[in-house]
Amino acid sequence: MVAAVTQVELLHGATSDVGLLRENNEDAYLVAPPVFAVADGMGGHENGDVASRIVVEEFARLAEEGYEPTRGTEAVAATLEACQRRITEYAGADGTGARRTPGTTVVAALLVEDHDAPAWLLVNLGDSRIYAVSGGRLRQVSVDHSVVQELVDSGEITPAQAGHHPERHVITRALGGPRLEPADSWVVPVSEIDRLLLCTDGISGLVGDDRIEAILTGTSDPRDAADGLVAAALEAGGDDNATAVVVDVVGLVPDQTYDSEQQRASLEQKLGALP
């Protein structure tokens, strides 16, 4: 990748928990800088864990093989097509047609280059969410692809009512359906985001935005922030799998191979030297 992307200094943390009521964890996540992803296998479909794992494998392939930083959108589109193809092939692997096609949501964040500067390419398909913290304030970047979001957008229900609506878990777009649905995407300059959160609805559906903001802004280490968000979801009932990936933009470093642990140690050494 070009220097504008490789010079971004990142720290990250991730946590996933099966929750208090489910037997299997159908969530999956990827931390492979400069690529991060979270997928939530659809509980109403067989083998949702297979679908979410396929997503993680394909985005891991993208991180390993690399991509042109100025063409991140095309790289993500190809990756989503590969996910859809593999999920569909898995559903027909037994040759009987008896296996239902599994489904999964996906949110992803990739470092790209936009106008010669590093930026985040943020992608959403389904109701997993992307949040950003800037200047100590939380904002939701992604928009849920769900029935209740459509009801909120049309004014039929309020955002507060959405959290208790009987169809709150019904999503309108996902990987694994009869066709590849279009994903939403945003390109945001790295300088505009201090901390990113990618999470499943096992967190956003149980933990309010105020609490999410308090955890993300009150916890310095992204590993502790991810742990804190999952713990909050469990305290709120833990009725779903809960997964959080937290990514901090620390700054820019000289052009070098990305090594998050080396960068973390360097940052902690700098912080320890402060009076």
C-alpha positions as CSV (number, residue, x, y, z in Angstrom):
1,M,0.0,0.0,0.0
2,V,1.1,3.6,-0.5
3,A,2.5,5.6,2.4
4,A,-0.6,7.5,3.1
5,V,-2.3,4.3,4.4
6,T,0.7,2.5,5.9
7,Q,1.5,5.5,8.1
8,V,-1.8,5.4,10.0
9,E,-1.1,4.2,13.5
10,L,-3.9,2.0,14.9
11,L,-4.7,0.2,18.1
12,H,-7.5,-2.3,18.4
13,G,-9.4,-4.6,20.7
14,A,-12.1,-7.3,20.1
15,T,-14.3,-9.4,22.2
16,S,-17.1,-11.9,21.4
17,D,-19.4,-13.8,23.7
18,V,-22.1,-16.4,23.1
19,G,-24.4,-14.6,25.6
20,L,-26.6,-16.0,28.3
21,L,-29.3,-17.7,26.3
22,R,-27.8,-19.0,23.1
23,E,-26.0,-22.3,22.7
24,N,-23.9,-21.4,19.7
25,N,-22.0,-18.2,18.9
26,E,-22.9,-17.3,15.3
27,D,-20.9,-14.1,15.4
28,A,-17.5,-13.8,13.8
29,Y,-15.0,-11.0,13.6
30,L,-11.8,-10.1,11.9
31,V,-8.9,-8.0,13.1
32,A,-6.3,-7.9,10.3
33,P,-5.1,-4.4,10.0
34,P,-5.8,-2.5,7.8
35,V,-9.0,-4.6,7.5
36,F,-11.6,-5.1,10.2
37,A,-15.0,-6.9,10.0
38,V,-17.8,-8.2,12.1
39,A,-20.5,-10.6,10.9
40,D,-23.6,-11.9,12.6
41,G,-25.0,-15.2,11.3
42,M,-28.7,-15.1,11.1
43,G,-30.3,-17.1,13.9
44,G,-33.4,-17.9,11.8
45,H,-31.3,-19.7,9.2
46,E,-29.4,-23.0,9.4
47,N,-25.7,-22.7,10.0
48,G,-25.5,-19.0,10.5
49,D,-22.1,-19.5,12.0
50,V,-20.9,-21.0,8.6
51,A,-22.0,-17.8,6.8
52,S,-20.4,-15.5,9.3
53,R,-17.2,-17.5,9.2
54,I,-17.1,-17.3,5.4
55,V,-17.3,-13.5,5.6
56,V,-14.4,-13.4,7.9
57,E,-12.4,-15.8,5.7
58,E,-13.0,-13.7,2.6
59,F,-12.1,-10.4,4.3
60,A,-9.0,-12.0,5.8
61,R,-8.1,-13.0,2.2
62,L,-8.5,-9.4,1.2
63,A,-6.2,-8.3,4.0
64,E,-3.6,-10.9,3.2
65,E,-3.5,-10.4,-0.6
66,G,-3.7,-6.7,-0.3
67,Y,-5.7,-4.2,-2.4
68,E,-5.1,-0.9,-4.2
69,P,-5.9,1.8,-1.6
70,T,-7.5,4.0,-4.2
71,R,-9.8,1.2,-5.3
72,G,-11.1,0.0,-1.9
73,T,-14.8,0.1,-3.0
74,E,-14.1,-2.3,-5.9
75,A,-12.1,-4.6,-3.6
76,V,-15.0,-4.8,-1.1
77,A,-17.5,-5.4,-3.9
78,A,-15.5,-8.4,-5.1
79,T,-15.1,-9.7,-1.6
80,L,-18.9,-9.5,-1.0
81,E,-19.5,-11.3,-4.2
82,A,-17.1,-14.1,-3.2
83,C,-18.9,-14.3,0.2
84,Q,-22.3,-14.6,-1.5
85,R,-21.0,-17.2,-4.0
86,R,-19.5,-19.4,-1.2
87,I,-22.6,-19.2,1.0
88,T,-24.8,-20.2,-1.9
89,E,-22.5,-23.0,-2.9
90,Y,-22.5,-24.3,0.7
91,A,-26.3,-24.3,0.8
92,G,-26.4,-26.6,-2.3
93,A,-23.4,-28.8,-1.4
94,D,-25.5,-31.7,-0.3
95,G,-27.2,-31.9,-3.7
96,T,-30.7,-32.4,-2.3
97,G,-31.8,-28.8,-1.9
98,A,-32.8,-29.6,1.6
99,R,-30.3,-27.3,3.2
100,R,-31.5,-23.8,3.6
101,T,-29.2,-21.0,2.6
102,P,-27.6,-19.5,5.7
103,G,-27.5,-15.7,6.1
104,T,-25.3,-13.2,7.8
105,T,-24.9,-9.5,8.3
106,V,-21.5,-7.7,7.8
107,V,-19.9,-4.5,8.8
108,A,-16.4,-3.7,7.7
109,A,-13.8,-1.0,8.0
110,L,-10.8,-0.7,5.6
111,L,-8.1,1.9,5.3
112,V,-8.1,3.4,1.9
113,E,-6.7,6.5,0.2
114,D,-9.0,9.3,-0.8
115,H,-7.6,12.5,-2.4
116,D,-4.0,11.5,-1.4
117,A,-5.0,11.2,2.3
118,P,-5.8,8.1,4.5
119,A,-9.5,7.5,5.0
120,W,-11.8,4.8,6.3
121,L,-14.0,2.9,3.9
122,L,-17.0,1.8,6.0
123,V,-19.4,-0.8,4.7
124,N,-22.7,-2.2,6.0
125,L,-25.1,-4.9,5.0
126,G,-27.7,-5.8,7.6
127,D,-28.3,-4.6,11.1
128,S,-24.8,-4.9,12.7
129,R,-23.6,-1.4,13.3
130,I,-20.7,1.0,12.8
131,Y,-20.2,3.8,15.4
132,A,-17.6,6.5,15.4
133,V,-16.3,8.6,18.3
134,S,-15.0,12.1,17.4
135,G,-14.3,14.8,19.9
136,G,-15.7,12.7,22.7
137,R,-19.1,12.3,21.1
138,L,-20.6,9.1,19.6
139,R,-22.5,9.0,16.3
140,Q,-24.0,6.0,14.5
141,V,-22.5,5.9,11.0
142,S,-24.4,2.9,9.5
143,V,-28.1,2.7,9.0
144,D,-29.8,-0.6,9.8
145,H,-31.3,-2.6,7.0
146,S,-34.3,-3.7,9.0
147,V,-38.1,-3.6,9.2
148,V,-38.1,-1.4,12.2
149,Q,-35.6,1.1,10.6
150,E,-38.0,1.4,7.7
151,L,-40.8,2.0,10.1
152,V,-38.8,4.7,11.9
153,D,-37.8,6.3,8.6
154,S,-41.5,6.4,7.6
155,G,-42.5,8.0,10.9
156,E,-44.8,5.0,11.9
157,I,-42.8,4.3,15.1
158,T,-40.2,6.3,17.1
159,P,-36.6,5.2,17.7
160,A,-37.5,4.4,21.3
161,Q,-40.4,2.1,20.1
162,A,-38.0,0.4,17.7
163,G,-36.1,-1.2,20.5
164,H,-39.2,-3.1,21.7
165,H,-40.9,-3.8,18.4
166,P,-41.8,-7.5,17.8
167,E,-40.1,-7.4,14.4
168,R,-36.9,-5.6,15.6
169,H,-34.7,-8.6,14.5
170,V,-36.2,-8.9,11.0
171,I,-33.6,-7.6,8.5
172,T,-34.2,-6.5,4.9
173,R,-30.7,-7.0,3.5
174,A,-28.1,-9.7,4.2
175,L,-25.5,-11.9,2.6
176,G,-26.9,-15.3,1.6
177,G,-30.3,-14.4,0.2
178,P,-31.5,-15.2,-3.3
179,R,-29.4,-12.4,-4.7
180,L,-26.5,-10.2,-3.5
181,E,-28.1,-7.1,-2.0
182,P,-26.4,-3.7,-2.3
183,A,-24.3,-2.7,0.7
184,D,-24.1,0.8,2.0
185,S,-20.6,2.5,2.2
186,W,-19.0,5.7,3.3
187,V,-15.6,7.1,2.9
188,V,-14.5,9.2,6.0
189,P,-11.1,10.9,6.4
190,V,-9.1,9.2,9.2
191,S,-8.7,12.7,10.8
192,E,-12.4,12.8,11.5
193,I,-12.6,9.7,13.6
194,D,-10.8,9.0,16.9
195,R,-12.3,5.6,17.6
196,L,-14.4,3.1,15.6
197,L,-16.8,0.5,16.9
198,L,-18.0,-2.4,14.8
199,C,-20.6,-4.5,16.7
200,T,-23.5,-7.0,16.3
201,D,-27.0,-6.2,17.5
202,G,-26.3,-8.4,20.5
203,I,-24.7,-5.2,21.8
204,S,-26.6,-2.4,20.0
205,G,-29.9,-4.0,20.7
206,L,-29.3,-4.2,24.5
207,V,-27.0,-1.3,25.3
208,G,-28.2,2.2,24.7
209,D,-26.2,4.8,22.8
210,D,-25.5,6.8,26.0
211,R,-24.0,3.7,27.6
212,I,-22.0,2.9,24.5
213,E,-20.7,6.4,24.4
214,A,-19.7,6.3,28.1
215,I,-17.8,3.1,27.7
216,L,-16.0,4.2,24.5
217,T,-15.1,7.6,25.8
218,G,-14.3,6.5,29.3
219,T,-11.9,3.7,28.5
220,S,-8.5,4.4,27.0
221,D,-7.5,0.9,25.8
222,P,-9.6,-0.4,23.0
223,R,-9.2,-3.9,24.4
224,D,-10.9,-2.8,27.6
225,A,-13.5,-0.9,25.7
226,A,-14.5,-4.0,23.7
227,D,-14.6,-6.1,26.9
228,G,-16.7,-3.4,28.6
229,L,-19.3,-3.3,25.8
230,V,-19.8,-7.1,25.8
231,A,-20.0,-7.0,29.6
232,A,-22.7,-4.3,29.4
233,A,-24.7,-6.5,27.0
234,L,-24.5,-9.5,29.3
235,E,-25.6,-7.3,32.2
236,A,-28.6,-6.2,30.2
237,G,-29.8,-9.7,29.7
238,G,-27.3,-11.2,27.1
239,D,-30.1,-12.7,25.0
240,D,-28.0,-12.8,21.9
241,N,-24.4,-13.3,20.8
242,A,-22.4,-10.1,21.4
243,T,-19.4,-9.0,19.5
244,A,-17.4,-5.7,19.5
245,V,-14.3,-4.6,17.6
246,V,-12.9,-1.3,18.7
247,V,-10.3,0.5,16.6
248,D,-8.4,3.6,17.6
249,V,-6.7,6.1,15.3
250,V,-3.6,7.1,17.3
251,G,-1.9,9.2,14.6
252,L,0.6,8.9,11.8
253,V,4.0,7.1,12.0
254,P,6.9,7.0,9.6
255,D,6.4,4.7,6.6
256,Q,6.9,1.1,7.9
257,T,5.4,-2.3,8.1
258,Y,2.3,-2.3,10.3
259,D,2.9,-3.9,13.7
260,S,0.0,-3.1,16.1
261,E,1.8,-4.7,19.1
262,Q,4.9,-2.7,18.5
263,Q,2.9,0.5,18.1
264,R,0.9,-0.3,21.3
265,A,4.2,-0.8,23.2
266,S,5.5,2.4,21.8
267,L,2.4,4.3,22.8
268,E,2.3,2.9,26.3
269,Q,6.0,3.8,26.7
270,K,5.2,7.4,25.7
271,L,2.2,7.5,28.1
272,G,4.3,6.1,30.9
273,A,6.9,8.9,30.4
274,L,4.3,11.6,30.9
275,P,4.4,13.4,34.3
